Amino acid sequence: MQGFSDGGADLGQLQTTMRNIEVACTSIQMHINPAAAEATILSLSQSPQPYMACRFILENSQVPNARFQAAAAIRDAAIREWSSLSTEERRSLISFCLCFVMQHASSPEGYVLAKVSSVAAQLMKRGWLDFTEAEKETFFYQVNQAILGAHGIDVQFIGVNFLESLVSEFSPSTSSAMGLPREFHEQCRTSLELNYLKMFYCWARDAALSVTNKIIEPNAVIPEVKVCTAALRLMLQILNWEFRNDTTSMKAGIDVFSAGVRHDNGSSKRSECVLVQPGPAWFDVLISSGHVSWLLGLYAALRQKFSREEPYFLLWIDPPDVVSKAIEEGKSESEMLDGCRALLSIATATTPFVFDQLLKAIRPCGTLSLLSTLMCEVVKVLMTNNTDEETWSWEARDILLDTWTILLVPTDGSGGDALLPPEGKHAAANLFSMIVESELKVASASVTNDDGDSDYLQASISAMDERLSSYALIARAAIDVTIPLLTRLFSERFARLHQGRGIIDPTETLEELYSLLLITGHVLADEGEGETPLVPTAIKTHFADIAEAEKHPVVVLSGSIIRFAEQSMDPEVRATVFSPRLMEAVIWFLARWSHTYLMPLEETNCLSNDYQQHHSVNSKKALLSFFGEHNQGQVVLDIIVRISVMTLVSYPGEKDLQGLTCHHLLHTLVRRKTICYQLVSLESWRNLANAFTNEKSLFLLSSANQRSLAQTLVLSASGLRNSETANQYVKGLMAHMTTYLVELSNRSDLKSVAHQPDIIMSVSCLLERLRGAASAAGPRRQRAMYEIGISVMNPVLHLLEVYKDESAVVYLLLKFIVDWVDGQISYLESRETAAVIDFCMRLLQLYSSHNIGKISISLSSTLLSEAKTEKYKDLRALLQLLSSLCSKDLVDFSSDSVEAAGINISQVVFFGLHIVTPLISLELLKYPKLCHDYFSLLSHILEVYPETLAQLNSEAFVHIIGTLDFGLHHQDLEVVDMCLGALKALAAYNYREICAGKTGLVSAGLGNLPEGIFSRFLRSLLQLLLFEDYSPDLVSAAADALLPLILCEQGLYQKLGNELIERQTNPALKSRLANALHSLTSSNHLSSRLDRVNYQRFRKNLNSFLNWQNKRNGWFRFLWSFLNFSMHLEALLLVV
Amino acid sequence: MSEEDHHFESKADAGASKTFPQQAGTVRKNGYIVIKGRPCKVVEVSTSKTGKHGHAKCHFVGIDIFTGKKVEDIVPSSHNCDIPHVNRTDYQLIDISEDGFVSLLTESGNTKDDLRLPTDDVLLTQIKSGFAEGKDLIVTVMSAMGEEQICALKDIGPK
């Protein structure tokens, strides 16, 4: 294929090139020999310096496709050759493209212009960091002139279009690849964002403004529309920019103009809006300049002009009832939704107060009232046609809810709720009552359209959570009205249930209560998200005039719900009223409520702050102390505990309900020390502990609940005075389990009874409990748990033997030991550690002897894959066990060190790995978690104890080396990274040893390897770096491993380097390669020490070497495969 | 298959019950359950409610431990269901006879010659090839509800 270089091009040659390209383009279009045609076009872009030819084609060709291809060729060649082009050449390429588009602005082939314009943008970006400000100014002056309309409409359009390409090139998500590091793109992005973006926005706006008047004139279609559209598109694009360089802006903005143009996939905003965060610097441009009103005016005018409908002037949402009715009658809803979005965007830019004032000038009531009325209308529509389809009213509701959330979410970070003006409060109260009414209606209606399987509490809460928290914000904005409203709604329903019991079907009421409980839970309390939630500020600061705690509306509401919940203790009421689903909501509410209100932490703080003279202090104090430990707290706690026990015992088989009780409610209780103090002295809590040890019914809980309950009970021991009583308490709780397991394992007929389903169930149950208790071992209860563990050691081994084919039991046994060791190891004295380690090794050996070489046989592929999964889970548990043992060297609270007792943790772990490793097949390493665990353990011990490797026998040694080699070529970055870390540690250790005159690792366990391990790794690492695909993120880690390897094997490294150079036939390349290899090991004052500075220098060297080498990669690859082949031959010969 | 050989039944579970009742809510994944009269391993459990305010029911997906067929069942979670007594015994493999039976060595030193080889070709080759290579094989025989079958092989070194 001939090249198209410019070298000494004359007119004839250029014309030939042009013809060739034109023919190729035409033949592609007509599908005549497309491969050859593509090759012709490709050769243009790949030939060195094809610019002249391309320009010639662009200017002279009559075939638009050829012009298009020429532009593409300029782009490809220039990006490739950029560094070798002179500044003058670079500038002239860009200005050629710019002039070309301006001159041909009226050309009908828009796509050619767009292409050239985008080429200009890309080249501009490529040179962005090199060009001086003045150079950029020159380009932008030209563009600005165009955009101002100095050269006519078409040029104006082209100018806007160019900016659009430029902005999209600079935005990371839409930029094209340039073969440069990410930093380059980042720097460009930042520079554009800080220095140009706002200016572009203003240009676009001015361009749009300049043509607005003409567009609004009721003429026929005019060309100005094109400019206006492009300008609006550019403005939209700029607003969609991912602003980064603004840390001061707290308030997230929402872009109104962008419905449907989502660039951020995956974000789960309810309304179809894109978040923009231009920050305060943009305020003057976006808000104050009044162009929003211009845009609204334009919008209205356009509607009038093009669709000839009656325009909804001012806002398309006013008056709301008329609008919603009109939409329901078939009018288009898009204006209404745009109106809602407009409100949303205004809300993002203003405080609630300013927001409310906005309409005061032209209307008697504030914007908040309008918002409230509007949303009420939407909710009404939602209520009347309740379907599952997403209608406009759904969308409108979501947008408006977002508006409220944005207005009401506290912005100052202090947690203070936004204050609304009185009228706004009134509006919020109205809206909230409408919302509740509608939710209740939906709830009672849902009873009839029930289709068998209903949704679960957790699912329904998380689905509704965002909505519920918005409701809560609205309710809290008018808390003095909404709390009494909720109280009234509850009491109405309680009364209805009471009167209608046995007569009317209560399902509708139950469903309404379910909804009310969810809403009220959100209004009264926040989700802790791992922290202790405080009483919401709105609730703390309001109700100032209420001094008596019993009359505090929150107390009244909470009290009425708790009393209602208490009725579930009555079996008769329970049977008719407290369905499992309602009970789930009750438990959920109690958990959320008690986390905030029951014996609150704030109580003590609040009481001590007497100097605080604020008038609301009294009512706040009253509220906080009412459920405190010295007041009603204990009574309420007792009720809650009794209800919990009842759900565990009286709702057999209701796993979800019991799960909520165990994981949610009881866990919440034992998390706080103040509550634990009370719990352990409660009769009802003792009853629970009793039932746990003695009653059969609690054995029926599902395994996860079983575990969680044991954990909770053990945790509650932190409420006991000293560690002695705590340990006693734990022992008392667990005694029944250890006794049972010991007795069972001593039975002579163990083998025959063990497989009875009832025995399996009891054993599983007890193991789950032990596991739960083990995971709750803290410093105070550690002794008791240690003794419990020690007493079941032998039974555990017995059971492992007997149940070796019962995978479910085996897994439980392993998990118990894993959790137990994990909780204990750091506390153990050396003698105890020795016993535990010994036990763990016996366990590993036993497990291994059962499973090594075992093949499952089954007709069912499902069962076979289940068996594999079980194996994977077991092995993962065993690796966790080894990791826990490993941690003894890092975290140790014991009084003596383990070395004193002659324990070498590293040897223990290596030995353990040696047992486990044969069980891990390549097949099993396909489970990412197992693979990850395995390599992190392996690399950890190699990094921390490289010396132990020398002490391994050759089989184990070879295995570990093989594993590392496998890991180096794994796809998972982290695995490779860990292996490189291990390699670095090994090689560095070896080098230091050798420097100190010792033998190092080279002599260790070489076995039948034909060469030293470090030679082998040096070769495979070089191979990886030079010729394989790897992530650039690995380069640093690879450099860290490569440096000590080279130092260890300098001879081999020289040899490999020389061979590479020798095989290079091109003398120029040969010397360049030699130079590059030389500077890899010598530039930056690299020395032969292994310290931080030296590692850093080598990282730099390797990076620059690889950058150089990447360009020559193709040629290298060939060379290396040749070299490698010959080496393999050598190695083969050696072995043979 | 061994299910036609009725005399195994008394032999395999001498005196022990074949099934035990257990609350459906406590049956877990990887456990066993009787569905439609067949012993199954549970591979999936899910719960749902009967109606909005009704009680929970468990939906089991099980695999017949002998035939490998998939079966499903729905049981109210507070009700009992039958759990099979699944036993596994290890024997050393002595011989594979021409007529499709294996000869096994029991712990007490006797031989057990009444167990048929599986009919499925893949399983058959797995067992036969291991045996033909002269390895010392331990076979695990799973028995439940009067049926038995080889469920695992373990190589314990050359003979």
Chai-1 contact restraints between the chains, C-beta under 6 A:
chainA,res_idxA,chainB,res_idxB,connection_type,confidence,min_distance_angstrom,max_distance_angstrom,comment,restraint_id
A,D450,B,K52,contact,1.0,0.0,6.0,A-B,restraint_1
A,D453,B,S48,contact,1.0,0.0,6.0,A-B,restraint_2
A,S454,B,K49,contact,1.0,0.0,6.0,A-B,restraint_3
A,S454,B,K52,contact,1.0,0.0,6.0,A-B,restraint_4
A,T507,B,H53,contact,1.0,0.0,6.0,A-B,restraint_5
A,L510,B,H53,contact,1.0,0.0,6.0,A-B,restraint_6
A,S579,B,H53,contact,1.0,0.0,6.0,A-B,restraint_7
A,R581,B,H53,contact,1.0,0.0,6.0,A-B,restraint_8
A,P652,B,S78,contact,1.0,0.0,6.0,A-B,restraint_9
A,G653,B,G25,contact,1.0,0.0,6.0,A-B,restraint_10
A,G653,B,A56,contact,1.0,0.0,6.0,A-B,restraint_11
A,G653,B,S77,contact,1.0,0.0,6.0,A-B,restraint_12
A,G653,B,S78,contact,1.0,0.0,6.0,A-B,restraint_13
A,E654,B,A56,contact,1.0,0.0,6.0,A-B,restraint_14
A,K655,B,G25,contact,1.0,0.0,6.0,A-B,restraint_15
A,K655,B,T47,contact,1.0,0.0,6.0,A-B,restraint_16
A,L700,B,Q23,contact,1.0,0.0,6.0,A-B,restraint_17
A,L700,B,T26,contact,1.0,0.0,6.0,A-B,restraint_18
A,S703,B,R28,contact,1.0,0.0,6.0,A-B,restraint_19
A,H755,B,N87,contact,1.0,0.0,6.0,A-B,restraint_20
A,Q756,B,H85,contact,1.0,0.0,6.0,A-B,restraint_21
A,P757,B,F20,contact,1.0,0.0,6.0,A-B,restraint_22
A,P757,B,I83,contact,1.0,0.0,6.0,A-B,restraint_23
A,D758,B,F20,contact,1.0,0.0,6.0,A-B,restraint_24
A,D805,B,R88,contact,1.0,0.0,6.0,A-B,restraint_25
A,A808,B,N30,contact,1.0,0.0,6.0,A-B,restraint_26
A,G853,B,K154,contact,1.0,0.0,6.0,A-B,restraint_27
A,G853,B,D155,contact,1.0,0.0,6.0,A-B,restraint_28
A,K854,B,A152,contact,1.0,0.0,6.0,A-B,restraint_29
A,K854,B,K154,contact,1.0,0.0,6.0,A-B,restraint_30
A,I855,B,L153,contact,1.0,0.0,6.0,A-B,restraint_31
A,S856,B,A152,contact,1.0,0.0,6.0,A-B,restraint_32
A,I857,B,L123,contact,1.0,0.0,6.0,A-B,restraint_33
A,I857,B,I150,contact,1.0,0.0,6.0,A-B,restraint_34
A,I857,B,C151,contact,1.0,0.0,6.0,A-B,restraint_35
A,I857,B,A152,contact,1.0,0.0,6.0,A-B,restraint_36
A,L859,B,G68,contact,1.0,0.0,6.0,A-B,restraint_37
A,L859,B,D120,contact,1.0,0.0,6.0,A-B,restraint_38
A,S860,B,I63,contact,1.0,0.0,6.0,A-B,restraint_39
A,S860,B,G68,contact,1.0,0.0,6.0,A-B,restraint_40
A,T862,B,V43,contact,1.0,0.0,6.0,A-B,restraint_41
A,T862,B,I63,contact,1.0,0.0,6.0,A-B,restraint_42
A,L863,B,I63,contact,1.0,0.0,6.0,A-B,restraint_43
